[in-house]
Structures are given as structure tokens and as C-alpha cells.
Amino acid sequence: MSDLPKRVLIAEEGPREGFQSEKKVIPVADKVRLIEALADTGLKHINCVSYVNPKRVPTMADAEEVASKIRQKPGIEYSALWLNQQGLERALRGPLHVDGGVRVTASDTFSRKNIGKSVPDAMVEQRMSLKTFKDRGMPVEWGIILGAFGCNYEGELSSELILQRVQLALDEAELAGFKLKGIKLTDAMGWATPRSVERLIGAVRNKWPELEIALHLHDTRGTGQATAYAGLRMGVTKFDASIAGLGGCPFAATDGAAGNICTEDFAFMCEEMGVETGLDIDRLIEVARLAEDVVGRPLPGHVMRGGTLTAAKQRANA
């Protein structure tokens, strides 16, 4: 498929996945300041905190305090991540949006490293979470396949294995009385390439043409934008991204693990190709610089340094 979509939805991951990998403690006020600045860029979904074990992810020990201090703007979904029943219960007590979903890790080793359980054991706990959503009348619409493109612990993963994981997500949702509308393929360890993105999306679509597909890509090996472009070429319209390229997965076993594809860089690329994002790129650049100030180190975003082509053309004409 070569036609690009007319519009994409970019979900911001920086405050959550970005800050969770920082080695130093980020003050609550700075976290809130970044989240509130992101809300002025046109973003409609901002992932703010993780309700996870503070002993394993110390930078998320303040999740409740951060969530309580965000001044939420109407029309924006401020969300929280959870990985187990305990985290879900914490999230449901807070003021942030809680997504109902079925998470399945591709590699059993990564599942143990990331959430402390094997894939089968994790699914047993997922059933408790799905029951919680059912009892509360909350929708469950997406399945999330963690580490779908390859694993630093187990190596290359076959398309057949990922299809089995997708089927597992569909089956667990159906068992709980839900029907999934989409699958998010994630790449915390940076194994995705344009070819593997095309191959895996093609395999999922061949088996389940009715399912939407979303992508959560990292730029660990410098292929983030290329893999995102491959996703666009395959018609994907939902992407996760991180302001200034902030972050990375602390359990991915990748030295210098990079964050998600950079929000402002991806938005710039889309807009230059005629794909609408609804985002103010100049404002995103300002927030990317704020993110650098907050973490106190250079971040890998490019557009915040090079500027937009609109600005370059204006300077050239002047």
C-alpha cells in the first residue's frame, strides 16, 4: 500500500515512558509543567504516569502526586499506564483516564524482566483486570503486543509467534466478553526496521483485516522515523511518540536505550508529506526545549535544533 493516510493521531508518551527511564529524580512540579505545556500543542492524548512498583521504577514513585496536580484541559485525554491488577487499582483511584486493554508480551523472557511474570502467568492476572473492567462497565478495545519486533533476550521473533500472541489477546478479550477493535504493535527494544514493519503488519492484516493497527516505535538504532514512515505507507494512523525523543524502556537490555520516535520530528515529517497531525510544531519545539531543561541533558530531537522548513524559507526569502 503506497497511499499515505490523510491524517494521523499522535499520542504523547514523554511524561510517562520518558521520565521512567531517567536516572535522576525529576521534581513533581517539573513533570506537571511539561505535561501542561504539552496540552497547549494540539495533542489529544498524553500518557502522564505509570502505576508500577516504585522499587523497580523509582522515577514513578510520585505517580499519585503528579496525577493529582495536573490542571486538565477539556478535550484532552490524560492517561495512566498499569501493568498488573495492583497497578490498575491504583490507577482507577486516581483522576487520570485508564485505558482498558489486553497486554501480551511477545517474548517470555522480556515478560519476566518487564513485569516479573511469564506470559501464561501474566495472562492469569490479566483476567482479573478484564473482570474489573467488565464489572465497571468500561470498554476494552485494544490488544497490545509488547516487544513485537524482536527481543534483546531471545533474539528474532517469528511472525507466527506474534500472530499467536495476537490470537491470545483476542481470545482473552472474548472470554471476558469484549471484542477488540485494534492491535498495537510495540517495539521497546528497537528491533523494528521498515521491512519488518511491513511484514508484520501485512501478516496481521492478512489474518484479521478488520483490525486497526497502531504502532509504538523506538529509535534505539536510528530507524525510528524510517519505521514510522513504513507504517504510514501501510496505512497506520495511530502512533505513539515522545517529545524531543525523551525516554526508553529500563528493562529492554539496550545500552543507551532511546525513547519513542520524536513527537515533533514525526509531526514535521507528516505535515511536510501532507498528512495532517493537528499539532502546532512551533509550540512542540518550545516544549521539546523545555523537556531538555527539565532533564538537564541534550535530547535526540532534530527539528527543535534545525527548525521547520517554513522558518527556513522565511529566512531565505528575507
N, C-alpha and C positions, 0 to 999 in steps of 0.2 A: 504494500500500500504506500503510495507516494504523496497523496494529497495531505497537507497539514490541516489540523483542526482550526476552526475559526477562532476559538477561544480556549484557554486553559484555566484551571483553578489551581493556584499555588497555595499550599498550606505551610505555614511557618513553623519550623522546628527549633530555631535557635535557642530560645529561652529554656527549653526542656532538654533536648538532646545535646545542645551546645554546651550549656553550663554543667551538665552531668559529667563531662569528661575533663573539666578544668581541675588542675591540681591545687589551686588556691581557692579559699572560700570567697565567694562573691557576696558582698553585703546585700541584704534583702532589699534595701532602698534602690540599689543599682539594678537588681533584677527587675523590680517593678518599673523603674524608669525606662528600661529597654522595652518591656512589654507594652507600656503605654505609648511609647514613641512608635512602635511597630503598628499600633492601632490607627495611626494617622497616615498610613501609606496606601490604604486601599485593601489591605489584607482582610479576608473574611474569616480566617481560621488561624488561631495562634495557639500552639501547644506550649503550655506555660511551665508545668512541673511534672515530676514523676513521683508517684506514691510508691516508693520502693524502700528496701531495708537500708536505713542510714549507715549501718556498719559497712555495707558493701558499696554504697554510693553516698559518701559523706556530704557532697555538694547539694544533695536533695533533702537533707535533714530538716530544712526550713520550709518544706513544701506547703504546710498548712498556713504558715505566716505569710508567705508570698501570695498564696491564693486569696487570703483574706484582705490583702491591702491593694489589690488591683482595682482601679476605678474602671469598671467595664462600660464600654460604649455599646449602645444598641446596634444590632445588626452584625455583631462580630461574635464568633464562637470561640470562647476562651476555654481550652480543654486541658485535661489532665490524663497522664498515662498511668496505667496499672498493669501488673503482670501476674498477680495471683489474687486469691479471694480476700486476703488481708488488705492488700493494696486497693482493691475495688471498694471494700467497705470504707476505707479512709477517704477515697475519692468521693463516694456518694454522700459523705457527711459534709463535704466542702461546697463552695459556691461555684465551682467550675463545671463545665459541660463534661459528661462522661460518655464516651463512645461505647456502644455495645458491639463487640466483635469476637471472633474466634481466632486465637493466635496459635499457629502451629510452626514450630521450628523445623527447618529442613534437616539439619544435622543433629543427631542425638548428642554429640559432644558439645556443640555450641549451646544446646538447650541446657545441659548440665552447668556449663560455665556461666551462662547468662541469667538463668532463673533458678538454678540449683536443683533441677529435676530432669529426668529423662523425658523423652517425648510422650511415652504412654502415661507416665505419672502426671505429667503436666496436663494431659487431656482429662484425666480423672478430676483434677482440680477445676479445669475449665467448665466441667459440667455443673459444679456448684455456682460458678459465676453466671452461666447461662440460666440456671434456675432463678438466680437473683434478678436477672433482667426480666425473665418471664413473670415472676411474681409482682414486679413493679410496673409491668406493662410497658417496658422500654424496648425499643426496636433493636434488633441485631441484624445488620445488613451487609457487613463486610467480613471477609476472611483475610487474615494477614499471614503471609508465609515469610518467616524470619530467616535471613541468610539464604535466599532462594538461588543465588547465582554462583555460589561456591563457598568453601569453608577453609579457614586457615588451620583448622584442626584435622579435618577429614579429606581435604582436597577438593577436586572437581566433583560436582554432584550432577547426576544424570537428569535429563528432562523427565524420565519415567518416575524417578523418586519424587520430583516436585509435583508431578501430576497426582501421585499417590497422596501427597500432603494436601493438595487442593481438595481431593476427594474426601479426605479425612475431615477437613474443615466443613465441607458441605454436609457430610453425614452427621457430624456432631450438632450442627445448627438444626438440621431437620429433626434429629432425635429430640431436641429441646423445643420443637415447634416453630422454628424460624426458617425462612428461605433467604439465602444470601443473594444480594444483587451484584456483588463485585468481589474481586480478589486484589489485594495489594501485595505486590512482589517487592521485597526489601533486600537491600544489599549492604548490610552493616560492615562487611569485611572488604568491600571494594573489589570484588571479583568480576563485576559486570563489564562487558565490552559491547560495542554496538551489535556484533554478530550474536552474542549470547542473549542479548535483549530481544532481538528479532526472533531468534529460535524459540526462546521460552514463551514469549507472548504468542507466537504462532501456534505452539503446541497447546497452550491453554485454550486459545480461541478455536482451534480445530475440534477440541473435545466439548467445550462449553461456549458456543458462540454467543449465548445470551448474556454472559457475564461481562460486566465492566471490569477494566483493569486500571489500577493505579500503580505508580512507581515511587519508591523511596530509595534514592540512589546516593551513594557516597563518592567522594572524589579522591579516594585514598591513593590511587595510582595515576591520577591526572586524566582519567577518562570520563569524568562525571558529565561534562557538557555533551560529549560525543554520545554517551549512552542515553542521555535525556533526548537528544535530537533523534536518535534511533527510535525512542519511544514515541516521539511526536510523529515520525514517519509512519509508525504503526497505528496512529490514531488515538494514542493515550491522551486524555485531557485532564488527569488529576496527578499532580506531582507534589512531593514534599521537598522543601528546600530550607536552607539555614542562612540567616543574614550574615553577610561577609564570609560565608563558608565556615562559620563557627562550629566547633564540636567534633564528635566522633564517639564510637561505642567503646567504653572502657573494658569490655570483655571480648573484643574482637581479635586479640592477639596480633595486632598490627602495630609496629613501631611507628610513632608519629601519625596515628590514625586520624585521617581527615574527617571533616564533617560532611553533611549532606551537600549536594550541589548548592552553589551560592545563589541566594534568592535574587539579588539584584543583577547578577550576571545572567542567570537563566531568563529573568523577566526581560532584560535588554535584548537577548538573542531572539526571544519570541516576538517582541514588538517589532524588531527590525525585519522579521520574516512575515509580518502581517498577521501574527497570532496575538489576539488581544489577551491581556492579563488583568486589566482593571487596576493596575498598580501604578503609583507615582514613582518613577525610577529616580528622579532627583531627590525625592524625600527618602527613598530607600538608601541612597548613597549617604545621606546625612546620618541615618540610623546605623549604617554599617560603620561609619567613623565613630559613632557613639559606642558601638559594640567593642571596637578596639580599645577605646578609653576605659571601658568597664573591665575588660580582662587584662589590660596593661601590656599587651604584646601585639605585634603585627598579625593580621589575619589574611587568609589567602585570596580574598576577593580581588577582582581585577577592575571592574567598572568603577569602583569607588576611587581608584587611582587614575585610570585613564579617562574617566568621564564618558558621557554619552556622545554619540555621533552628532546629535543636534547641537550640543555645545561646541564641538569641534568645527562644525560647519559655520556656526556663527562667528567663531574666532577667525576662521579662514576668510570669510566674507568681509569681516571688519578690516 
